[in-house]
């Protein structure tokens, strides 16, 4: 009954208390809707669904709703958003934890929570430990293409190329609702049986930067240093920061180090779920490097990072010097 992506995190049994927490409101709502659809028969849905906001609830109202049995169905679903608004009332906290420990028969309680920054309240830890819990942190820039690839497959049964996913992420950014709408448009514009390609993204009118950071990382990883030097100017002119590029490059080169030393299996294990699309590309790029060359490059980036934070030299000069050092040492570093 529970969709595959959630089933891996929450288990396959229906009912009980689901605790969806984190700062990504879009993915939390998407998960809550999936749980709702998995439990409710459309014919009796209106009799067995309550959507509540924590800021509007008191103890008596919540207890009454949670104690109401399903009507003409196996399950009743109660979705409570803004659970953090309930954390300040002991009686409500106790009620929710009692339901977590002993869920009423036929109840699926879905709790959506954004834990306040730096909160150490035990209530949230108890919910995470006792309920069927999954976290939804904000996706990083490196996660976005993988999320797009997964959404194209899950929502539309459609393949999207790595380059097209990267272009969407760069052109639209981390607004997941907008990315979802753009995927719907691209699905309708792409002929049946064909993958969504970069050409389709361009034809749909998505603004694509002249140089994107992932393509630039690929240039460095493939040791195409003259092109990387040209691309560096474009990236910095279009708002990328030297610190951001240095951190991204360091991460990319560390992936190559894992691929070089441990092979494909080790790289797959090291990559977060939404970044596993990078594995094939990284395995190919790792063949351009020796372990010693990778170590030297990463040590050079550490020096760049320190100088970016303490030196009067420009970020362009520091990154350009690092790239030139790699280019001049090409014979020594070649695999």
N, C-alpha and C positions, 0 to 999 in steps of 0.2 A: 504493500500500500504506500510506503514511503519512497519517494524518488531516490534513484541510485546514489546521487551525490550526497544527499543527506543521510541515506541509509548507512554509508560507510562511517559517518561520524556519530550517528544517533542509534544505530541498530535497526532491526527490521520489524520489531513488534509495534503495533499501533497502541495509542492511548498513553496515559501518564502525563508527566510534566516535561515540557520542552523549554529549555532556557537558551534563547538566542541573544547573544550579547556582543558588544563591540560598537565601533564608531561608524561602520558602513551601513547606513539606514536602508539603502537600496537593496543590498543582498539580504539583510535581515527580513525585510518585508517580502522579498521574493521567496525566502525559505518558509516564512509563516504562511504565505498563500499556498505553497506546495503542500504543506502539512494539512492545511484546511481542505484542499481538494482531495487529498488522500483519504481523509476520514469521513467526509460528508457525501451522502447521496443527494444529488441536485434536487430531487423531487421533494425532499423534506428539509432542505437546507435552511430555509428561513425560520423553522421551528427549533433548530439545533445549533445556532451560531450566535454568539455574543461577542461584539468587539468593544473593548473598554479601554479607557485611558486612566493611568494611575493617578493623575492629578484630580480626577473627578470622582474617585471611589472613597467610600468609607467601609468600615469593618462589616457592618450589617448587610450592606448591598452586596459586597463581594462574597460573603459567606452564603447568602441566599442564592446567588447565581451559581456558585461552585457546587452547591448541594442539589441543584435541579437536575433530575435524571433526563436522559434522552427521550424524545417523543417520536414514536413510530420509526425508530432507527437504532442502530447499535451504538453510535457514538454521538456525543455532544461536544462541540469545540468552543472553548472560551479563549479569545486572544486578548491579552492585556499588554498594551504598549506603555512606555514611560514607567516601567517598573521601579526605576530609581526614585520616583515620586512617592513610593510606598515605604521606602526604607526607613523613614523617620518615625514610623508608628509601630510600637512593639507588638500590639495585638494583631496588626495586619501581617507583620513579619512572621509571627508565630503561626498564624493561620496558613500562610503560604508554605511554610516549612512542614506543617502537618500534612498538607496535601501532597507535598513532595515525598514524604515518607510513606503515606498511605493514600494513594489516589483513589477517589470514589470510582466505582464501576461505571464504565461508559463515558468517562471524562477524558478529553484531550485538552490540556491546559498549555497554551503557548504564551510564554513570557518574553517580551522584547525589552531589552535593557541597554542603556548607555551608561556605563559606570562612570561617575564623576571623576575627573582628572585627579590623580594622586590619592584617591580614596582607598583606605585600608579597612573599610567596614567588613566585619565578618559575614554579614548577611549575603553579600555577593559571592564570597568564597563558598559559603554553605550551599547556595543555589547551584553554583557551578559543579560542586562535588556531588550533590544529591540528585539533581535533575539530569535529564538527558541534554547535555550541554554542547554547544558549538559556538566558537568565537568568529566574529566577522570584523577583523581589523580593516582599516582603509587599505586598498590595494596600492602597492608602490608602482612607480613608472615601469619597472621591469616586469611586474605582474600583469599589466594591462593586455599585452598581446596574447598571452596565454589564456586570460579570461575571455577575450574576444573569440579565440579559436574554439574554446569549450562552448561558449554560448551559441556560436554558429551551428555546432554539431547538435547540441541538446535541443535548442529551440526550433531549428529549421532542418535538421538532418543534412546539413550542408558543410562541405569543406571550405575553408578559407586559407589562402596561402599565408605563409609567415610574413612575407613582404606586405601583403594587403592588411593583415592585422596590425603590423607595426605602423603603417601609414594612417590607419584609423585612429590608433592610440595617439599618434603625434598630432593629427589634424584636429581631433575633438577633445583629447585630454581625458581626465578621470571622471567625467560626468557620465555615470553608468546608464542612466535613463536615456540620455541622448545617444550613447553608443548603441543601446538596444534598438532604438528607433531607426538608427542608420543601418543596422544589420537587417532589419525588416525591409527597408527600402532596397538594399543591395540584393537580398534574397529574391525580391520580386523582379529585379532588373536582370538577374543572371540566368541564362538559359538552363533548363533542367539538366541535371547530371554534370554540370560544369562547376569547378570550384570558383568561389569569389576571388578575383585576382586584383592586383594593383590597378590594372587597366579599368576594371569596373569601378573601383574606388575613385579614380580620377574622373571617369565619365559621370559619376554621380555628383560631382561638384565639390567633393571634400578638399579643403585647402591643404596642400601638401608642402612642407618646407623644402627649400632647395637642398638642404643637408640635414639628415636626421642623426641623432646621437647613436642609435643602434647600428646604422650603416657605417658610421664613422668608427665605432668600436670594431666592426668587422674589418675595415681597412687596416687598422692597426694590428689586429689579430692575424691577418693574412700577410702582414709585413709589406703592405703597399704604402710605404711611407711618403713618397712624393704626393700621392692623392690625399693621404691623411693630413699632410701639411696644408694643402689647399683647403680641405674641408674644415680644418680648425678655424681658419679666418671666418668662414661662413657661420659656423656654430656660435662663435663668440659675438659676431655682429647681430645674430638673431636672438640674443638673450641668454644663451647657456652660460653658466658660471664655470670658472676654472676649477673651483672646489668640487662642483657637481660632476664635471667631466673626469676629474682625478679619481673620485670615489667610484664612479661607474667603470672606468678603465681598470682600476684595481680589482674590482669584483669580477670583471670579465677575464682578466688574466689569471686570477685564482681558479676560476672554472677550468681554464685551459691546463693549469697545473694539476688539478684533480684528474682531468681526462688523460693527461700525459702519464701520470704515475699510477692511476688505478683503473683506467679503462672506462668503458661505457657504463658498466654496472655501478661503479663508484660514483660517477658523475650523476647518474639518475638518482641515486640515494641522496646526494648532496644538494640537489636542486629542489627548491620549494615546488609544490604542485603546479602553480601557474607559470613556472619557468622551465618546465621540462621540455617544452617545445624547442629550447635552445640546445638540447643535448646533441642532436645530429650535427648541427652547425659547429658546435664547440669541438667535437671529436675531429672533424675535418681540419679545423684551424690549428688544433694542438700539434698536428704533424709538422707545422712550420717552425716549431720551437724545440730547443733542448731544455731539460730541467734547469740547467745553469743559466740559460738565456732568460727564462721566465723569472728566476730568482733575481737576476740583475735588474730586469725591467721593473719588478715590483718594488725592489729597494730604491730604485730611482724615483718611482712615484711617491714613496714615503718622503723622500727628500723634497720633491715638488710640493707635497701637501704642507710640510713644515714651512717652506719658504713662502707659499701662498698666504700663510697666516702671520708671517713675521717680516717678510722682506719687502722693500719698496719696489722691487722689480714687477713688471706687469705679468698678469696671468698668461697672456699670449706668449711673452718671451720665455717664461718658465716651461710651458708645455711644448713650445717649439724646440727649445733646447733639448728636452727629453726625447722628442721624436728624432731629432738630428743625431743624437748619441746612438739611438737604436739603429738608424740608417747607416751610420758610419761603421758600426760594429756588425754589419750584416754578415760578412764572411765568417766571423767568429761564432755568431749566434745561429746560423742556418742549421737546420736539422740534418 
